[in-house]
């Protein structure tokens, strides 16, 4: 059991090395076939190797829990490879001085990455397929009471965690609980992870020492909160309390330098985005007018940073004559116009929000800006909801790319778990990951 777990831990290292070797091999093969360059490329390929590794890391391409057989992962992987190609071209021809070896042919870079994408995806699918078969019998052992296990089991099912769950009752049947620990120690029970409720007050006296020994022997062990963050990258709301903000993390709230850098990047990208998107917005405006003759833009009061209200601007996608009814958009909503349905599916209706970003009311990435009418209800019903106003709302965000469009208080609670994870774990790498996942959503037309 310990050996199999260690083998799973080596998989990311194997993939990382395989990716580096693939980039070097493919670049040299393409250069040879095209008759470009006078020898073997090695150090000149440091930039494309690093850029490719970073891009794949952003989509969890080295994570042991990414479903690399899925269509979603395939799309994300190819998008990441495309941006690795784009980043390599920019580095090679904009930032690196003339005379660099790779500057002999742009086609070599483009064709190389066109091969690198499928190649690196192929062996990921092969290794993942073997890993799934190997890990099929491994359990996630939950240590706690029956009601707590039932809630955990239901959440695993909802989140698509496929490993079988096993309950080790530490509150009543101590003999059975010790038997489970013995089976893990002797490798009779294959375990992917042990999950502990945070209090630990109901553990038998000798249990903590046994669990520590299993941990040092290589069995991954998590508190329930940490399991949420590592496996599902969200923060469970049961852990939120009035002093939650003052715990470790929250770089964006404690270090103004992060906020300033983020603001500069927002200004730069919103200006570029407005310029590039202007033809699309103009074409959409004409289509909206021709469709029903109503106003082009939809303006609605939203709540932003520090609960400040502002008017959010989007392309109108609903009938101008229907201003009442359900505040949420339902599947097949008859209020959505023909043009609006197309704009929503490709997320094109979001482009005017770049103006809100430029004005400083929003950021490119952050929690969704909610309608002030709904925020009043959410803050009344969800005590921790106001924490999401610690940062500026965004056009896209961690909750938007990980959870479907919300249509009620339950969906709002689920999305809040992802918003709080983003606020607590903010980094520019996480922002870059959100950008790639957003492009994946747009290309597959998953918007509503």
N, C-alpha and C positions, 0 to 999 in steps of 0.2 A: 504493500500500500504506500509506504513512504517513497519507494523508488518510482512508482507510477506518478505520484504527485510531483516529484522533482523533475520527471521527464516532461510533464506539462509545463513546468516553470521554465524549462529550457527552450520550449517552442518559440517564444518571442525572440530569443537570441539567435536561434536557427534562422528564423525568417529575416531578421535584420541582416545577418551575414549573407544570406542568399540574395537579398535585394541588392546589397552592395556589389556582390559578384556579378549579378545579372546586369546591372548598369554598365560595369566595366566591360563585360563580355559582349553585350549587345552593341555598345558604342564602337568597339573595335571591329566587330563583324561588319556593321554598316559602313564604317569608314573604309574598310578593305574592299567591300563590294563596289563602293562608289569611287574607289581610287583616290580618296582624299587622305592627306597626311602621309608622312614618310616613315612612320614606324608605329610602335605600340603605345597607345595612350594609357597613362596611369595617373600621375599627379594632376594632369589637366582635367581629370574627371572627378576631382574632389567636390567641385561645386554641384554638378548634377547628382552625385551620390547623396550629398547632404540634403539638397532640396527635395529629392525624391523620398528619402527617409522621413523627413519632417512632414511632408504632405501625407504620407501614408499613416504616420503616427496620429495626425489630426483626425483621421476617420476611424481610429481604433484598429488599424490594420495590424497591430502587434498585440492586441488584446486577446486573451484566451477565451473570452466569452462572446466575441463577435461572431455572428452567424455568417460565415464566409461562403455558404452555399446559397444564400438568399439573393434574390434579384436586387433588393435594396443595397446590399453590400457591393454587389457587382457594379451597380451604377455609381456608388460613392467612390469605389476604388478607381474607376476609369476617370471620374471627374478629378480626383486627387492627382492622378498621373498627368492629366491635361494641364493642371496648374503647376505641377513640377516642371513640365516642358516650358510653360510660359515663364516661370521664374528663372529657369536656366537661360532662356533666350535674353531676358532682361539683364541678368547678371553678366552674361558673356558679351553682349553688344552695347550695353549702356554703362556699366560700372567698371568693367575690367579694361585696362589700357590696350591699345592696338598691339598686335603681334602675338596675342594669345593663341594657342594651338587650335582651340575649337572654333575660332572665328573664320576658319577657312570655308565653312559650309553650314548655312542654316538648315539645309535639308537633312544633313546628318543628324542634327539634334532632334528635329521633328520626327524623322523616320525611326530614330532610335527609341524615342518615347512611345511611338505608335506600336512598337514591338514589346517594350518593357511592360506596358499595361497588361496585355494578355498573358505574358509569360509569368509575371509576379502573381497575377490572379490565379493562374492554373495551379501552381504548386501550393498556393494557399488553400484552394478548394481540395486538393489531394490530401494535404496534411490535416485539414479540418475534418474531412470525411473519416480518416483513420482515428482521429482523436475522439470524435463523437462515438464511434463504435467502442473505443477503449474505455471511455468514461461513462458508458451507458449504465453501468451498475453502481456507480458511486453516488452516495447519498449526501444530502445536506442535513446535518443533525442539529435540531433546535433544542436548546436546553431551557426549560421553563415550564410553566403551567399549561394545562390543556387549552384553556381559552386563548392564551397568548399564542400557542402553536396553531390553533385553528385560524387566527387572524393572519399569522405569518404564512401559512399554507395557502390561504386565499389570495394573499398579495403576490406570492410566487406564481400562482396560476395566472393572475391578471397580468403580470409583467412578462409572462412567457418563459420563466425560468424552468427548464426542462428536467433538471436533476430531481430524482425522487427525494421526498422529504421524510425524515424520521424524527419522531418525538422522543426525547429523553426526559422523562418526567422527574424533575428535581424537587418537586413540592410534596409528593405523596409516596410514590413507589421508589424508595431509595435503592432497594435491591436491584430492581430493573435498571435504574439509572447507572449504578455501578457496573452492571453487566454490559451495558452499552460501551462504557469507557474501556472495559477489559477487552471487548471485541475489537475496538479501534486500535488499542495498544498491540494486540496480537495479530493485527491485519486480517482478522476474520471478517471485519466490516470495512468496506471501501468507502472512504469519506472524501468528499470534495471540500467541505468546510464545516466547521462547528460555529453555531450562532448562539450567543448568550444574551439574555435580557440584561439590561444595564445594572439593575440593582444587585443581583447576585445574593440577596439576603437569604434565599431559600435553598442555597446549595448545601449539601452535606459538608461537615467540617473538613474532610480530606479531599473534597472535590477540587478546590482551587489549585492545590499542588499537582493533582493528576492532570488537570487541564493545561497547566503551565508546562508540564513534561511533554504532553502531546504536541503543544505548540513548538517547543524546542526540537522535537523529533521531526517536525516538518508538516504537521497538520495545520492548515490555515484556520485561524480562529478569529472571529469578529464579534464585537458587540452588535446588537441589532441595528443601532444607528449607523455604525460604520459599514455594516453589510449593505444598507440602503445606499450609502454613498459610493462604495466600491463597485457593487454589482449593478445598481440601477441609476447611479449618479443623480440622486435626489436626497432631500433631507426629510425624514418623517416628521409630520407636524406634531406628533405626540411629544417630541423632544423640545418643542418651542416653549419658552417661558419668558417672563418680563425681562430677565437679565441675559437672554440668549445673545443679544447683540454684543455684549461685552466679552464674549469668549474669543478664543484665538481665530484668526482669519480676518475677513472683512478688510482686505488691503485697500479697496476703493474708498471705504469709509474713513480709514485711518491715515492713508498716505495721499495727500493732495496731488502729488506728482503723477500718480496713475490717472487721476481725473483730468489733469491738464494735457497729458499725452493723448488720452482718449479723445479729448475735445479737439485737439489739433488734427487728429486723423479723421474725426467726423467732418470737420470743415473741408479738408482736402477731398475726401471721397464724395461728400455730398455735392460739392461744386462740379467735380468730374462727372458724377452720376447725373446731375441735372442737365449738363451739356449733352451727354451721350443719350439720355432718355428723352430729350425734348422731341425728336421726331416721332417716337412711339407715343408719347403723351398727346402730341398734336393729332396723330392719326386716330387715336382712341377718342379724343374730343370730338372729331368729325363724326365718327361712328356713333357715339352716344347721341349727338344732336340729330343725326339722321334716323336713329332708332325710334325715339319718342319725343324729340324736340325739347326735352327738359334741360335743366342746368347740367353742366359738365362735371362740376366738382361737388363732393359731399363734404360738408363741414359739420363737425360735431364736437361739443365740449368734452374734453378728457382730463383725467387727473394724472399729473406727472411727478417730477422730482420734488420731494418735500411737500407733497400734496398740492402743488400749485396747478391751477387749472389753465388750460390752453385750448385753442381750437385746432383740432386735427383735420388735415386736408387729405382727401382721397378722391380718386375718380369715382363718379357715381355709378353704382352697379344695380341699384334697386329702382323701382318705379318712383318717380317724383311725386306722384299723387297719393302714394300709400305711405304715410308717415306714422301710422299707429300700429298696433299689434304687438306680436312677440318681439322683445328686444334682442333675441338671439336668431341667427340664421339657421334654419332647419334644412336637412337634405331635401332637395327638390322644391325649395321655397319658391312659391309662385310670384313673390315680389321681385325676384331677380330678373332683370331684363335679358334678352338674348345676347346682347353685347356684354352685359355684366357678367354672365356666366363664363364667357371666354376670358374676360379680364381676371376674374377671380381664380380660375383654374391655373392660370400662369402667373398669378400674383402681380399682374401689371397694374392693378388698381392701387398698389402701394407706393408707386414711384413719386407722386406728389408729396409724400411725407418727407422726402429729402429736403423740402423747404423748411419743414418743422425742425429737421436736424440742423440745417444751416443757421436757423434762428436761435438754436440753443435750447429749444423746448424738448427735444428728443435726442437720442443717440441712434447710431445705426444698429447697435445691438443692446438689448436690455429686455426687461419684462414688457409685456404688451400694455400699451396705454388703454385703460378701460374707460368707458363712458361714465361720467360723474354720477349719473342716476344709479348705475349698478354698483359703483364703488361705495356709495352710502350704505347699500344693503350688505355688501361683503364685509365692510368694517364692523357692522353691527353683529353679523353672524359668525365672523371668523376673527378671534382676538388677535392673531398674529398677522393679519392681512396687511397692516400698515407698514410692516418691515420691507415690503417690495418697493416702497417709495423712497428707500435709501439711495437708489440710483435712478438715473433718467430712464424713461421707457424707451423701447427700441422698435425699429421697423420689424426686425426679427430677433429671436432670442432662444435661449435654451429650452424653455417650455414650448415655444412654438414649433421647434423642430423635433421634439420628443413626444409631444402629446397632441391629440387631435383638437380640432376647434371645440371650445367648451360651450355647453348649452344649459348650464345650471350650476347650482352651488357645489354639487359633488365634483363636477369637472373643474371648477375653480379651485377647490381644495387640492386636487391632483396636480394642477398646473402650478399652484403655489409652491409645492414641494420642489419642483424644478427651478422656479424663480429664486427660491432661497438658496438652493445649491449654487446657482450662478453668482448670487451676491456674495456668498461666503467664499467661493473658490475662484473669484474673478482673476483672469490672466489673459494676456494677449493671445496665448496659444489656444485658450478656450474660445475666444472670439473668432480666431481663424477657423477652428473646428466648426463653429456655428455657421460661418459663411459657406463652407463646403457643404454642410448638411442642408442649408437653405437652397443652394443651387440644385442639389439632388431633388428636393421637394418641388422646385419650380420646373425642372426638366421632366419629371414624372407627372406633373400637373396634379399634385395632391392637395392643392389649395381648395378652400370653399369660400 
